[in-house]
């Protein structure tokens, strides 16, 4: 979960900013999932699972573009392709989980599907991804530690255009507290750390595309929308992305989250 901006000066106008978002009418309403996992091993003295900075080794062994780095070298992320049917989403999640655990086991590790907050004393090794390396050099140790300690499940909802995305994000933000409670397995600790790391966590109400751009400039993600970390954000993938859910090794629970989100979407007028 990379949290911070890369530039201090904005070099885009409104049209250039909006072109960064890849909306596609064919993806309207489709659901994609991103899952973050800690790579862990059993501590021989305490018999507790501890995060291990083995992302590079894991990803090299996995050799699959669906899997990628996160900020912490103790963590990896995997995504699904956008789908409409729950059974297809479920099948992808199960397949990802099976492959991930097989690779982790081969390396003497475990892919932890239920740790959404890592221990306070976890190692702060950073992934070799250039963006993550740059981020780690420019933020306080406290924010870095908060960012590295959390893992989540992100739900993407395909949008046909920016106006629909703004309308959808505005509607879902009115249900933010409900969604945060729905995906919480740590009594609020994950979200507390997330907010400590991502200062622009609160999703605003957007009046229109001009206001969206003004917020982007003010919160310093106009050049790179990936630097927006609202819990409900309009993503460059042409989706509205929900980032408040924790982690779970129960695929049926993720299906219930999707069902809850779709129920909310039906109320949009």
Backbone as CSV, one residue per row, in Angstrom:
resi,resn,N_x,N_y,N_z,CA_x,CA_y,CA_z,C_x,C_y,C_z
1,UNK,0.834,-1.179,0.000,0.000,0.000,0.000,0.873,1.235,0.000
2,UNK,1.288,1.705,-1.165,2.118,2.889,-1.254,1.267,4.113,-0.955
3,UNK,1.815,5.084,-0.228,0.978,6.112,0.374,1.257,7.529,-0.130
4,UNK,2.408,7.782,-0.726,2.848,9.165,-0.803,3.189,9.631,-2.210
5,UNK,3.173,10.948,-2.404,3.362,11.528,-3.710,4.805,11.437,-4.166
6,UNK,5.030,11.612,-5.445,6.363,11.579,-6.011,6.831,12.946,-6.465
7,UNK,5.910,13.894,-6.705,6.271,15.188,-7.243,5.688,16.299,-6.386
8,UNK,6.294,17.490,-6.508,5.815,18.645,-5.786,5.154,19.662,-6.714
9,UNK,5.363,19.537,-8.019,4.837,20.491,-8.987,3.913,19.754,-9.940
10,UNK,2.758,20.346,-10.210,1.792,19.700,-11.079,1.959,20.194,-12.501
11,UNK,2.034,19.274,-13.440,2.345,19.583,-14.821,1.215,19.220,-15.763
12,UNK,-0.001,19.075,-15.249,-1.119,18.665,-16.089,-2.280,19.642,-15.946
13,UNK,-3.076,19.738,-17.015,-4.324,20.479,-16.936,-5.464,19.486,-16.737
14,UNK,-6.691,19.978,-16.726,-7.830,19.112,-16.441,-7.941,17.975,-17.447
15,UNK,-7.847,18.278,-18.732,-7.983,17.231,-19.752,-6.899,16.173,-19.613
16,UNK,-5.674,16.612,-19.372,-4.572,15.661,-19.220,-4.759,14.811,-17.972
17,UNK,-5.274,15.421,-16.926,-5.535,14.688,-15.689,-6.568,13.594,-15.917
18,UNK,-7.678,13.939,-16.575,-8.755,12.970,-16.777,-8.339,11.842,-17.708
19,UNK,-7.404,12.098,-18.607,-6.941,11.054,-19.514,-6.144,9.964,-18.801
20,UNK,-5.734,10.232,-17.581,-4.989,9.243,-16.818,-5.887,8.105,-16.321
21,UNK,-7.220,8.299,-16.401,-8.169,7.315,-15.897,-8.726,6.518,-17.076
22,UNK,-8.538,5.208,-17.048,-8.850,4.337,-18.195,-10.256,3.739,-18.065
23,UNK,-11.258,4.582,-18.257,-12.634,4.101,-18.189,-12.980,3.314,-19.446
24,UNK,-13.861,2.325,-19.283,-14.263,1.472,-20.398,-15.697,1.028,-20.151
25,UNK,-16.587,1.391,-21.082,-18.005,1.044,-20.919,-18.216,-0.454,-20.789
26,UNK,-17.336,-1.247,-21.404,-17.485,-2.712,-21.342,-17.280,-3.242,-19.932
27,UNK,-16.595,-2.484,-19.093,-16.307,-2.932,-17.729,-17.305,-2.418,-16.698
28,UNK,-18.349,-1.734,-17.146,-19.305,-1.152,-16.214,-19.880,-2.222,-15.283
29,UNK,-19.723,-1.994,-13.990,-20.276,-2.888,-12.975,-19.470,-4.137,-12.692
30,UNK,-18.425,-4.391,-13.474,-17.601,-5.570,-13.216,-16.795,-5.367,-11.936
31,UNK,-16.485,-6.470,-11.279,-15.782,-6.424,-9.998,-14.395,-7.046,-10.136
32,UNK,-13.408,-6.327,-9.640,-12.053,-6.862,-9.533,-11.594,-6.778,-8.088
33,UNK,-10.757,-7.708,-7.681,-10.293,-7.777,-6.294,-8.768,-7.723,-6.250
34,UNK,-8.241,-6.941,-5.323,-6.818,-6.966,-4.995,-6.682,-7.453,-3.551
35,UNK,-5.819,-8.424,-3.357,-5.585,-8.954,-2.017,-4.125,-8.779,-1.636
36,UNK,-3.906,-8.284,-0.434,-2.555,-8.143,0.098,-2.319,-9.229,1.147
37,UNK,-1.142,-9.832,1.092,-0.780,-10.905,2.016,0.565,-10.594,2.672
38,UNK,0.684,-10.920,3.932,2.002,-10.958,4.575,2.625,-12.333,4.343
39,UNK,3.908,-12.329,4.039,4.695,-13.554,4.009,5.244,-13.761,5.417
40,UNK,4.947,-14.912,6.010,5.312,-15.110,7.407,6.022,-16.448,7.600
41,UNK,6.715,-16.524,8.730,7.333,-17.779,9.160,7.139,-17.893,10.662
42,UNK,7.249,-19.115,11.171,7.065,-19.339,12.600,8.369,-19.040,13.342
43,UNK,8.304,-18.166,14.338,9.465,-17.847,15.160,9.770,-19.040,16.060
44,UNK,11.008,-19.503,16.029,11.352,-20.751,16.713,11.268,-20.644,18.228
45,UNK,11.405,-19.430,18.772,11.380,-19.276,20.223,9.994,-18.937,20.752
46,UNK,9.284,-18.073,20.054,7.973,-17.631,20.550,6.811,-18.420,19.946
47,UNK,7.089,-19.172,18.879,6.053,-19.914,18.163,4.936,-18.989,17.658
48,UNK,5.342,-17.789,17.279,4.407,-16.842,16.701,4.792,-16.579,15.247
49,UNK,3.784,-16.283,14.444,4.040,-15.974,13.040,4.607,-14.565,12.935
50,UNK,5.723,-14.426,12.234,6.326,-13.109,12.049,6.520,-12.843,10.561
51,UNK,6.272,-11.602,10.115,6.474,-11.261,8.706,7.951,-11.344,8.323
52,UNK,8.203,-11.896,7.145,9.557,-12.111,6.642,9.727,-11.343,5.320
53,UNK,10.807,-10.577,5.156,10.999,-9.782,3.934,11.492,-10.621,2.754
54,UNK,10.597,-11.434,2.227,10.956,-12.365,1.155,10.142,-12.140,-0.120
55,UNK,9.609,-10.924,-0.307,8.752,-10.671,-1.462,9.470,-10.930,-2.782
56,UNK,10.716,-10.510,-2.896,11.453,-10.688,-4.157,11.622,-12.162,-4.491
57,UNK,11.989,-12.964,-3.507,12.162,-14.400,-3.723,10.824,-15.035,-4.100
58,UNK,9.771,-14.641,-3.388,8.444,-15.195,-3.656,7.992,-14.850,-5.069
59,UNK,8.118,-13.594,-5.463,7.635,-13.163,-6.776,8.454,-13.767,-7.908
60,UNK,9.735,-13.952,-7.664,10.574,-14.606,-8.677,10.129,-16.055,-8.879
61,UNK,9.823,-16.718,-7.776,9.368,-18.106,-7.858,7.955,-18.179,-8.447
62,UNK,7.100,-17.233,-8.105,5.735,-17.201,-8.619,5.719,-16.951,-10.121
63,UNK,6.468,-15.964,-10.577,6.609,-15.658,-12.002,5.244,-15.516,-12.688
64,UNK,4.421,-14.655,-12.119,3.062,-14.451,-12.637,2.739,-12.962,-12.508
65,UNK,2.348,-12.285,-13.608,2.117,-10.835,-13.561,0.945,-10.418,-12.684
66,UNK,0.092,-11.346,-12.290,-1.002,-11.005,-11.387,-0.491,-10.712,-9.974
67,UNK,0.719,-11.172,-9.674,1.317,-10.969,-8.358,2.353,-9.863,-8.447
68,UNK,2.412,-9.008,-7.413,3.339,-7.884,-7.463,3.773,-7.469,-6.061
69,UNK,4.671,-6.467,-6.028,5.188,-5.940,-4.774,4.176,-5.045,-4.073
70,UNK,4.344,-4.926,-2.764,3.752,-3.869,-1.971,4.900,-3.060,-1.356
71,UNK,4.581,-2.048,-0.567,5.621,-1.213,0.027,6.568,-2.042,0.891
72,UNK,6.016,-2.837,1.779,6.826,-3.683,2.641,7.332,-4.902,1.873
73,UNK,8.599,-5.227,2.069,9.161,-6.434,1.459,8.644,-7.698,2.129
74,UNK,7.837,-7.529,3.175,7.202,-8.666,3.855,5.811,-8.960,3.283
75,UNK,5.466,-8.277,2.202,4.094,-8.358,1.725,4.068,-8.458,0.204
76,UNK,3.052,-9.142,-0.317,2.819,-9.225,-1.761,1.335,-8.980,-2.026
77,UNK,1.039,-8.676,-3.292,-0.345,-8.423,-3.687,-0.688,-9.241,-4.917
78,UNK,-1.938,-9.688,-4.986,-2.418,-10.416,-6.155,-3.783,-9.843,-6.540
79,UNK,-4.085,-9.868,-7.815,-5.355,-9.317,-8.285,-6.118,-10.336,-9.115
80,UNK,-7.405,-10.078,-9.276,-8.242,-10.865,-10.169,-8.566,-10.030,-11.400
81,UNK,-8.946,-10.683,-12.466,-9.465,-9.982,-13.636,-10.907,-9.581,-13.350
82,UNK,-11.384,-8.479,-13.922,-12.757,-8.043,-13.656,-13.790,-9.040,-14.160
83,UNK,-14.771,-9.295,-13.312,-15.821,-10.264,-13.638,-17.164,-9.745,-13.130
84,UNK,-18.232,-10.264,-13.689,-19.578,-9.931,-13.223,-20.122,-10.984,-12.276
85,UNK,-19.934,-12.247,-12.621,-20.518,-13.335,-11.836,-19.682,-13.643,-10.592
86,UNK,-20.362,-13.791,-9.470,-19.669,-14.092,-8.215,-18.897,-15.403,-8.299
87,UNK,-19.445,-16.390,-8.990,-18.763,-17.683,-9.058,-17.431,-17.576,-9.802
88,UNK,-17.341,-16.690,-10.778,-16.080,-16.497,-11.501,-15.064,-15.752,-10.642
89,UNK,-15.539,-14.771,-9.887,-14.656,-14.062,-8.957,-14.126,-15.028,-7.912
90,UNK,-15.016,-15.829,-7.371,-14.659,-16.813,-6.343,-13.614,-17.790,-6.877
91,UNK,-13.816,-18.265,-8.106,-12.884,-19.228,-8.692,-11.490,-18.621,-8.828
92,UNK,-11.408,-17.358,-9.237,-10.109,-16.704,-9.356,-9.435,-16.540,-7.994
93,UNK,-10.215,-16.143,-7.000,-9.657,-15.972,-5.655,-9.100,-17.292,-5.120
94,UNK,-9.842,-18.368,-5.321,-9.390,-19.674,-4.850,-8.134,-20.120,-5.588
95,UNK,-8.089,-19.855,-6.887,-6.918,-20.231,-7.670,-5.692,-19.432,-7.230
96,UNK,-5.864,-18.121,-7.026,-4.759,-17.298,-6.548,-4.256,-17.784,-5.194
97,UNK,-5.202,-18.083,-4.322,-4.845,-18.525,-2.977,-4.083,-19.844,-3.026
98,UNK,-4.546,-20.766,-3.849,-3.887,-22.068,-3.973,-2.462,-21.912,-4.483
99,UNK,-2.286,-21.132,-5.546,-0.951,-20.941,-6.117,-0.036,-20.212,-5.150
100,UNK,-0.587,-19.206,-4.479,0.230,-18.446,-3.533,0.724,-19.302,-2.387
101,UNK,-0.146,-20.116,-1.822,0.261,-20.977,-0.720,1.250,-22.052,-1.181
102,UNK,1.082,-22.536,-2.402,2.002,-23.552,-2.913,3.411,-22.994,-3.049
103,UNK,3.520,-21.771,-3.583,4.839,-21.154,-3.738,5.436,-20.832,-2.378
104,UNK,4.625,-20.273,-1.486,5.126,-19.944,-0.153,5.626,-21.192,0.570
105,UNK,4.877,-22.276,0.485,5.269,-23.519,1.150,6.576,-24.044,0.574
106,UNK,6.739,-23.925,-0.725,7.973,-24.366,-1.367,9.184,-23.609,-0.816
107,UNK,8.973,-22.369,-0.408,10.046,-21.521,0.119,10.153,-21.609,1.640
108,UNK,9.352,-22.461,2.255,9.384,-22.583,3.706,8.671,-21.444,4.410
109,UNK,7.722,-20.813,3.718,6.979,-19.681,4.267,5.490,-20.005,4.293
110,UNK,4.731,-19.055,4.823,3.278,-19.159,4.774,2.741,-17.838,4.239
111,UNK,1.743,-17.931,3.387,1.051,-16.753,2.871,-0.126,-16.504,3.798
112,UNK,-0.021,-15.487,4.628,-0.972,-15.327,5.726,-2.210,-14.569,5.263
113,UNK,-3.331,-15.264,5.225,-4.572,-14.679,4.753,-5.457,-14.120,5.836
114,UNK,-4.949,-14.004,7.054,-5.788,-13.476,8.129,-5.075,-12.409,8.960
115,UNK,-3.822,-12.074,8.635,-3.097,-11.044,9.372,-3.293,-9.702,8.675
116,UNK,-4.136,-8.843,9.241,-4.321,-7.525,8.635,-3.539,-6.443,9.359
117,UNK,-2.985,-6.763,10.521,-2.088,-5.852,11.232,-0.893,-6.655,11.719
118,UNK,0.282,-6.276,11.262,1.514,-6.975,11.647,2.019,-6.470,12.998
119,UNK,2.892,-7.244,13.661,3.420,-6.825,14.967,4.183,-5.506,14.897
120,UNK,4.209,-4.794,16.010,4.872,-3.490,16.066,6.361,-3.581,15.772
121,UNK,6.956,-4.717,16.095,8.409,-4.853,15.928,8.784,-5.510,14.602
122,UNK,7.887,-5.510,13.628,8.189,-6.140,12.348,9.344,-5.415,11.659
123,UNK,10.048,-6.144,10.805,11.132,-5.557,10.032,10.571,-4.565,9.025
124,UNK,11.301,-3.475,8.795,10.831,-2.431,7.881,11.588,-2.459,6.557
125,UNK,11.955,-3.640,6.103,12.570,-3.767,4.786,11.558,-3.339,3.719
126,UNK,12.040,-2.619,2.706,11.183,-2.087,1.657,11.420,-2.863,0.371
127,UNK,10.370,-3.024,-0.401,10.500,-3.732,-1.675,11.441,-2.965,-2.598
128,UNK,12.057,-3.642,-3.572,13.001,-2.974,-4.479,12.324,-2.159,-5.575
129,UNK,10.996,-2.158,-5.623,10.306,-1.339,-6.603,10.758,0.112,-6.455
130,UNK,11.183,0.784,-7.533,11.741,2.147,-7.432,10.812,3.141,-6.746
131,UNK,9.534,3.045,-7.022,8.593,3.976,-6.392,8.553,3.779,-4.884
132,UNK,8.555,2.530,-4.460,8.517,2.253,-3.031,9.809,2.691,-2.344
133,UNK,10.925,2.496,-3.010,12.207,2.932,-2.454,12.202,4.442,-2.255
134,UNK,11.682,5.173,-3.244,11.632,6.631,-3.156,10.720,7.084,-2.025
135,UNK,9.591,6.434,-1.898,8.658,6.771,-0.825,9.314,6.604,0.539
136,UNK,9.984,5.475,0.726,10.580,5.173,2.024,11.632,6.201,2.431
137,UNK,12.246,6.841,1.442,13.291,7.832,1.724,12.732,9.201,2.079
138,UNK,11.438,9.407,1.813,10.895,10.763,1.944,9.848,10.908,3.047
139,UNK,9.596,9.866,3.812,8.577,9.960,4.855,9.175,9.628,6.210
140,UNK,8.434,9.979,7.252,8.906,9.698,8.604,8.859,8.202,8.879
141,UNK,9.667,7.784,9.832,9.687,6.373,10.201,8.338,5.945,10.769
142,UNK,7.659,6.858,11.457,6.364,6.524,12.045,5.335,6.212,10.964
143,UNK,5.299,7.036,9.920,4.344,6.795,8.838,4.734,5.546,8.045
144,UNK,6.021,5.350,7.852,6.483,4.158,7.146,6.081,2.896,7.906
145,UNK,6.279,2.931,9.198,5.927,1.769,10.017,4.430,1.496,9.957
146,UNK,3.626,2.548,10.024,2.181,2.376,9.954,1.764,1.778,8.617
147,UNK,2.368,2.257,7.533,2.025,1.765,6.198,2.423,0.312,6.016
148,UNK,3.575,-0.056,6.553,4.071,-1.426,6.375,3.299,-2.442,7.205
149,UNK,2.650,-2.007,8.259,2.023,-2.945,9.194,0.626,-3.391,8.774
150,UNK,0.069,-2.805,7.712,-1.314,-3.127,7.382,-1.427,-3.857,6.047
151,UNK,-2.430,-4.721,5.963,-2.777,-5.404,4.718,-4.280,-5.329,4.545
152,UNK,-4.728,-5.321,3.292,-6.152,-5.177,3.053,-6.618,-5.891,1.800
153,UNK,-7.922,-5.834,1.597,-8.576,-6.352,0.404,-9.281,-5.192,-0.269
154,UNK,-8.952,-4.928,-1.527,-9.540,-3.798,-2.243,-10.538,-4.299,-3.280
155,UNK,-11.703,-3.681,-3.300,-12.747,-4.031,-4.261,-12.852,-2.927,-5.307
156,UNK,-12.685,-3.302,-6.566,-12.797,-2.360,-7.683,-14.124,-2.570,-8.403
157,UNK,-14.807,-1.470,-8.695,-16.069,-1.510,-9.429,-15.859,-0.777,-10.751
158,UNK,-16.026,-1.470,-11.855,-15.795,-0.875,-13.153,-16.758,0.265,-13.460
159,UNK,-16.222,1.358,-14.020,-16.994,2.554,-14.336,-16.894,2.870,-15.829
160,UNK,-17.998,3.306,-16.448,-17.949,3.618,-17.876,-17.347,4.989,-18.188
161,UNK,-17.403,5.928,-17.224,-16.924,7.287,-17.468,-16.723,8.001,-16.135
162,UNK,-16.114,9.195,-16.213,-15.772,9.924,-15.000,-17.005,10.410,-14.257
163,UNK,-18.050,10.814,-14.973,-19.250,11.308,-14.298,-19.912,10.213,-13.473
164,UNK,-19.989,9.010,-14.038,-20.558,7.887,-13.289,-19.681,7.546,-12.091
165,UNK,-18.367,7.623,-12.277,-17.445,7.333,-11.173,-17.633,8.318,-10.030
166,UNK,-17.769,9.599,-10.355,-17.969,10.608,-9.318,-19.291,10.380,-8.595
167,UNK,-20.333,10.106,-9.337,-21.642,9.853,-8.740,-21.596,8.634,-7.824
168,UNK,-20.918,7.587,-8.267,-20.810,6.357,-7.474,-19.990,6.574,-6.214
169,UNK,-18.842,7.243,-6.351,-17.993,7.510,-5.188,-18.714,8.381,-4.175
170,UNK,-19.421,9.395,-4.650,-20.180,10.260,-3.741,-21.241,9.480,-2.984
171,UNK,-21.909,8.563,-3.662,-22.939,7.757,-2.997,-22.324,6.820,-1.955
172,UNK,-21.269,6.137,-2.315,-20.670,5.163,-1.400,-20.055,5.829,-0.176
173,UNK,-19.579,7.063,-0.325,-18.963,7.738,0.823,-19.976,7.984,1.939
174,UNK,-21.261,8.057,1.593,-22.276,8.239,2.629,-22.456,6.972,3.462
175,UNK,-21.893,5.869,2.988,-21.959,4.587,3.708,-20.571,4.169,4.216
176,UNK,-19.669,5.126,4.327,-18.281,4.803,4.680,-18.179,4.072,6.009
177,UNK,-18.847,4.563,7.030,-18.741,3.937,8.356,-19.240,2.495,8.332
178,UNK,-20.330,2.262,7.633,-20.860,0.905,7.507,-19.857,-0.012,6.823
179,UNK,-19.260,0.442,5.734,-18.303,-0.370,4.996,-17.047,-0.636,5.836
180,UNK,-16.631,0.364,6.607,-15.455,0.174,7.469,-15.723,-0.887,8.531
181,UNK,-16.893,-0.866,9.107,-17.247,-1.881,10.117,-17.356,-3.257,9.476
182,UNK,-17.882,-3.309,8.270,-18.112,-4.578,7.598,-16.814,-5.343,7.365
183,UNK,-15.743,-4.636,7.050,-14.491,-5.302,6.703,-13.440,-5.300,7.787
184,UNK,-13.844,-5.015,9.028,-12.876,-4.865,10.120,-12.703,-6.149,10.902
185,UNK,-11.441,-6.607,11.036,-11.136,-7.774,11.865,-10.127,-7.440,12.967
186,UNK,-9.859,-6.160,13.160,-8.809,-5.790,14.113,-9.275,-4.715,15.088
187,UNK,-10.578,-4.635,15.298,-11.162,-3.642,16.209,-10.724,-2.223,15.868
188,UNK,-10.615,-1.963,14.577,-10.289,-0.623,14.106,-8.808,-0.309,13.993
189,UNK,-7.930,-1.243,14.401,-6.499,-0.953,14.420,-5.939,-0.770,13.008
190,UNK,-6.361,-1.603,12.075,-5.865,-1.452,10.707,-6.204,-0.075,10.153
191,UNK,-7.440,0.355,10.318,-7.832,1.655,9.785,-7.153,2.798,10.535
192,UNK,-6.891,2.620,11.813,-6.162,3.659,12.558,-4.772,3.839,11.975
193,UNK,-4.092,2.727,11.692,-2.760,2.802,11.102,-2.813,3.341,9.679
194,UNK,-3.825,2.915,8.929,-3.978,3.401,7.554,-4.100,4.923,7.553
195,UNK,-4.910,5.456,8.449,-5.118,6.900,8.509,-3.864,7.627,8.977
196,UNK,-3.075,6.974,9.804,-1.807,7.566,10.243,-0.841,7.667,9.068
197,UNK,-0.850,6.664,8.218,0.068,6.642,7.071,-0.439,7.506,5.918
198,UNK,-1.731,7.426,5.633,-2.320,8.128,4.488,-3.115,9.318,4.995
199,UNK,-2.495,10.481,4.978,-3.142,11.661,5.543,-4.384,12.076,4.760
200,UNK,-4.447,11.716,3.479,-5.630,12.062,2.684,-6.586,10.870,2.560
201,UNK,-6.826,10.188,3.667,-7.634,8.967,3.661,-9.123,9.237,3.466
202,UNK,-9.610,10.413,3.880,-11.052,10.661,3.897,-11.571,11.003,2.507
203,UNK,-12.513,10.228,1.976,-13.036,10.510,0.641,-13.913,11.760,0.644
204,UNK,-13.619,12.737,-0.216,-14.416,13.962,-0.252,-15.659,13.805,-1.122
205,UNK,-16.540,14.769,-1.029,-17.671,14.849,-1.959,-17.221,15.684,-3.146
206,UNK,-17.366,15.145,-4.353,-16.981,15.861,-5.557,-18.212,16.488,-6.208
207,UNK,-18.159,17.797,-6.440,-19.269,18.481,-7.095,-19.329,18.142,-8.585
208,UNK,-18.160,18.028,-9.206,-18.072,17.745,-10.642,-16.621,17.440,-10.972
209,UNK,-16.310,17.300,-12.269,-14.933,16.964,-12.665,-13.955,18.085,-12.326
210,UNK,-14.388,19.332,-12.448,-13.503,20.441,-12.090,-13.122,20.382,-10.621
211,UNK,-14.098,20.075,-9.777,-13.814,19.984,-8.347,-12.902,18.789,-8.047
212,UNK,-13.112,17.680,-8.747,-12.228,16.517,-8.608,-10.783,16.913,-8.886
213,UNK,-10.574,17.682,-9.949,-9.229,18.139,-10.307,-8.672,19.095,-9.254
214,UNK,-9.526,19.972,-8.725,-9.063,20.903,-7.697,-8.626,20.156,-6.443
215,UNK,-9.390,19.135,-6.058,-9.004,18.319,-4.909,-7.682,17.611,-5.183
216,UNK,-7.528,17.101,-6.400,-6.296,16.397,-6.768,-5.081,17.315,-6.657
217,UNK,-5.238,18.556,-7.076,-4.126,19.502,-6.961,-3.850,19.840,-5.499
218,UNK,-4.907,20.081,-4.745,-4.743,20.450,-3.343,-4.118,19.327,-2.540
219,UNK,-4.533,18.085,-2.828,-4.020,16.938,-2.083,-2.833,16.276,-2.780
220,UNK,-2.362,16.885,-3.848,-1.088,16.521,-4.473,-1.090,15.153,-5.136
221,UNK,-2.186,14.844,-5.857,-2.174,13.646,-6.682,-2.594,13.932,-8.121
222,UNK,-2.509,15.196,-8.533,-2.907,15.548,-9.896,-1.969,14.941,-10.932
223,UNK,-0.682,14.937,-10.662,0.271,14.343,-11.596,0.213,12.827,-11.589
224,UNK,-0.058,12.263,-10.438,-0.078,10.809,-10.311,-1.240,10.395,-9.413
225,UNK,-2.387,10.028,-10.002,-3.559,9.648,-9.199,-3.312,8.482,-8.255
226,UNK,-2.245,7.724,-8.464,-1.923,6.641,-7.531,-1.533,7.182,-6.157
227,UNK,-1.232,8.481,-6.091,-0.885,9.095,-4.818,-2.109,9.524,-4.025
228,UNK,-3.286,9.209,-4.537,-4.526,9.405,-3.783,-4.797,8.126,-3.005
229,UNK,-5.013,8.261,-1.690,-5.272,7.091,-0.865,-6.551,7.244,-0.053
230,UNK,-7.547,7.884,-0.658,-8.872,7.903,-0.048,-9.357,6.467,0.143
231,UNK,-10.093,6.242,1.201,-10.651,4.909,1.433,-11.643,4.524,0.338
232,UNK,-12.233,5.525,-0.288,-13.016,5.319,-1.509,-12.412,6.238,-2.552
233,UNK,-11.809,5.676,-3.573,-11.131,6.536,-4.542,-11.507,6.153,-5.969
234,UNK,-11.345,7.126,-6.853,-11.482,6.895,-8.288,-10.091,6.531,-8.781
235,UNK,-9.944,5.306,-9.285,-8.611,4.802,-9.604,-8.294,4.957,-11.090
236,UNK,-7.014,4.923,-11.412,-6.566,5.055,-12.794,-7.030,3.896,-13.661
237,UNK,-7.469,2.812,-13.044,-7.934,1.646,-13.799,-9.358,1.819,-14.321
238,UNK,-9.944,3.000,-14.079,-11.313,3.218,-14.514,-12.319,2.590,-13.590
239,UNK,-12.000,2.584,-12.311,-12.873,1.972,-11.307,-13.087,2.920,-10.143
240,UNK,-14.113,2.624,-9.363,-14.203,3.148,-8.004,-13.669,2.042,-7.102
241,UNK,-12.686,2.395,-6.321,-11.967,1.407,-5.512,-12.288,1.609,-4.036
242,UNK,-12.667,0.529,-3.371,-12.948,0.536,-1.940,-11.776,-0.100,-1.209
243,UNK,-11.162,0.675,-0.320,-9.907,0.264,0.313,-10.027,0.046,1.821
244,UNK,-11.252,-0.008,2.327,-11.419,-0.084,3.788,-11.462,-1.504,4.335
245,UNK,-11.575,-2.495,3.469,-11.717,-3.871,3.941,-10.380,-4.455,4.391
246,UNK,-10.431,-5.230,5.455,-9.246,-5.912,5.952,-8.976,-7.172,5.147
247,UNK,-8.335,-8.141,5.762,-8.023,-9.379,5.056,-8.782,-10.544,5.687
248,UNK,-8.998,-11.548,4.867,-9.692,-12.747,5.333,-9.258,-13.926,4.478
249,UNK,-9.190,-15.110,5.086,-8.907,-16.316,4.319,-10.192,-17.053,3.965
250,UNK,-11.319,-16.381,4.166,-12.633,-16.935,3.858,-13.164,-16.265,2.595
251,UNK,-13.123,-16.970,1.475,-13.575,-16.402,0.206,-15.048,-16.016,0.271
252,UNK,-15.835,-16.772,1.014,-17.256,-16.456,1.124,-17.475,-15.104,1.792
253,UNK,-16.576,-14.721,2.678,-16.703,-13.408,3.309,-16.480,-12.308,2.270
254,UNK,-15.510,-12.498,1.395,-15.296,-11.515,0.332,-16.518,-11.434,-0.571
255,UNK,-17.133,-12.585,-0.841,-18.362,-12.579,-1.632,-19.462,-11.771,-0.931
256,UNK,-19.515,-11.864,0.383,-20.533,-11.114,1.129,-20.249,-9.621,1.066
257,UNK,-18.969,-9.229,1.056,-18.625,-7.820,0.902,-19.087,-7.302,-0.459
258,UNK,-18.831,-8.092,-1.493,-19.243,-7.691,-2.844,-20.764,-7.546,-2.904
259,UNK,-21.468,-8.495,-2.316,-22.926,-8.440,-2.313,-23.426,-7.186,-1.595
260,UNK,-22.789,-6.835,-0.487,-23.183,-5.643,0.264,-22.945,-4.383,-0.561
261,UNK,-21.819,-4.328,-1.239,-21.501,-3.170,-2.075,-22.501,-3.058,-3.227
262,UNK,-22.798,-4.163,-3.856,-23.768,-4.135,-4.963,-25.151,-3.701,-4.477
263,UNK,-25.507,-4.076,-3.276,-26.784,-3.652,-2.724,-26.818,-2.135,-2.560
264,UNK,-25.711,-1.562,-2.121,-25.623,-0.106,-1.992,-25.691,0.583,-3.348
265,UNK,-25.079,-0.025,-4.340,-25.051,0.574,-5.674,-26.452,0.646,-6.281
266,UNK,-27.312,-0.268,-5.915,-28.673,-0.282,-6.451,-29.480,0.918,-5.961
267,UNK,-28.992,1.562,-4.905,-29.725,2.705,-4.335,-29.338,4.030,-4.993
268,UNK,-28.385,4.004,-5.902,-27.972,5.253,-6.554,-29.102,5.750,-7.450
269,UNK,-29.438,7.013,-7.292,-30.518,7.586,-8.102,-29.947,8.435,-9.246
